[in-house]
């Protein structure tokens, strides 16, 4: 019988680096950002010892407005200015 008072934290190694990058980018822009949805449920179940495949689909919840998310990530996609050779 399991002790219900013992909490095991999910293995952060099961969260892909690009997903962590999204969280860091939003937080770096002074926005709140969290993993959400079924991936969180599955990570918690894996941490409790269930034999599941690691999640492949991650959702991020944020307090940023859609326009803010576009602005934050658009800035990352701008090509660096180049000088002609």
PyMOL commands that set and color helices and strands:
alter all, ss='L'
color gray80, all
select helices_A, chain A and resi 12-14+17-28+38-47+66-77
alter helices_A, ss='H'
color red, helices_A
select strands_A, chain A and resi 33-36+59-62
alter strands_A, ss='S'
color yellow, strands_A
deselect
rebuild
show_as cartoon
